[in-house]
Amino acid sequence: MALKATIYKADLTISDMDRHYYASHALTLAQHPSETIERMMLRFAVFALTASETLAFTRGISVDDEPDLWQHTLAGEIERWIELGEPDEKRLRRACGRAASVEVYSYGGRSADIWWQQNGDRYGRFDNLEVWSIDTETLKALAGLCQRSMQLSATVQDGTMWLSDGKNNVAVEPQRLKEKR
């Protein structure tokens, strides 16, 4: 029998002073059986960092031709493609061809560093690609906020996001590895 996804609900209030985006989102996150709590909470944090009215979670890990998050134009074209992890060159090339903007949030400490050292030069040719790194301590702290039902607030200022559940605060400071051209 196949394992089922675990469902998490979150009420998220965002105050993004960098982008002047202020909104509340009622989110449902499905944690795939092979996905860690850290990765699922990173999906949530990246949503909060990049939120818009049209940004949405995809079917994620279980589907090969979709990113973790994406945003479409009113015409149905992919405006933003957001990946977590260390995607291979073929996947990134396909994403950069399909979307106006592609963002990767790598994580995993040493393995993410090795991935970037081995691939960073080759990925430099993708003009619409931006790559960020999230450290392992941040992932652990994000996992500490996880509950089946969450009430969280995100405040973004000067590139840093503070995610709070009312008792605990986690600073999420992505480090830029590659900028879009």
N, C-alpha and C positions, 0 to 999 in steps of 0.2 A: 504494500500500500504506500502510495506517495505521501510524503510529508506535506502539510499545508502551511501556507504563510501565516505569520502572526500579525495581527492587525493592531496598530497603534493610532490613537486619535490625539490631535494637538490643536489647541487654540493658540494662535501665534499673533502677537501684536508687534508690528515693526515700526520703528522710528529711525529711518535712514537719513541722517543729516547730510551725508555726502551727496546723495542723489535726490534729496527732497521728496522721498517716498514715505508716506505714512499710511498704513493700512492694517487691517486685521484679516487673518486667513484661518478658516476652519479646515484643517488638513487631516487626511487619512493616509497613513503610511503602511504599506505591507512589507513585512520583513521576510524575504525569501528564506527558506530553510538553510541555505548555504551562506547566507549573509550574516556577518557579525553585528552586534549591537553598535559597535563603533562606526562601522560603515553606514548603517542605517541612520544614525544620528548625524553623521557627516552629510548625508543627503539632505537631511532636515536643515542643518546649519548653512549649507550652500544655497538652499532655497531662500533662507532668510537673508543671506548676503546679496543675492541677485534678484530678489522678488520683483514681480510685476503682476499686473492683473491677468496676464495671459501665460505666465510661466506655469508649467505643470510637470508633475511626476509622470514617468512613463511606466511601462511594464518592467523596465529595468533589467536585472540580471537574467531573467528568463527569456529575453528576446534579444537576438543578435544584432538586428538592424535599428535599434533605438538606443539613445543615450539614457542617462539616469534622469535628466531633466531636459525639457525643451520648451521653446516659445515659438509660436507660429504667428505669421502676419494674418490680417483679415482675409487675404487671398489664399491662405493655406500653405504658404511657403514657410520653410523652417528659417526663423530669424536667428535663434540661438540654440546651440547644441552643447550641452554640458555633461561631461564625462567625469567619473571618479575613478581613481586608480592609475594604472600605467598601461594605457592602450598601445597596441602595436601600430606600426607605420601604415599598414594597409587600412586599418580602421580609421585612423586620423585623416588619411588622404581622402577616404570616402566621405567622412564627416565634413571636411573642409570644402569638398565639392558640392555637398548638399545644403549647407547652411551658410548664412551670411557671416556668422560669428561662431567660433568654437572655443570653448573653455575646458581646460583639464585641471582637476584638483587632485594632485598626486598625494599619497599618504603611505605610511608604512615604514618610515624611518630609513634605515640603511638600504632596503630594497628599492625604495623610491629614489634615493640618491644615485644608486647604481644605474637604474633605468634612465635617469636624466643624463648622467655622464655618458652612457652608451648611445643615446638617441638625440640629445639636445641639438647637436649640429645639424643633423638631418631634418629635424622638425623646424629649424629656422627658416626653411624655404616656404612654409605655409604662412602667408601674410595675414590671414584671418584667424590665426591660432594664438591663444593666450594660455600660458601654463602657470599654475600656482602650486605651492607645496604647503601641506598642513603637517605640523609636527605630531609625534606620537603622544606627547603629554596632553595636547589639546584633545586628541581622540579619546583618551582615557577620561578626561574631565567631562567631555560631552556624553559619554556613556553613563556617567554618574547622574546625569539629568533625566535619563530615560525612565519613563513609566508608561503603563498601558494607556493612561489618559493624562495628558500634559497641558498645563497652562503656562506658556512661556512668553517672555517679551525679549525682543532683540533691539538693541540700540547700536547703530553704526555711526561712527565718527572717525575721520582721519584714517580710513582703511582698516580700523579695528572694530569688530563686532563684540558686544557684550550680550551674552545669552543668559537669561535669568529665569529661574522657576519660583522666585519670591524668597527663597532661602539661600540658594547657591548661585554664584555668578561664574561664567566661563568666558574668558577672553579668547576670541578666535582671530588670529592675525596671520592671514595667508601671506606667504612669501612669494613674490613674483619671480618666476624663473624665465619667462619669455613674454614679451609684450607684443601686441598686434602692431602691424606696420600700417 
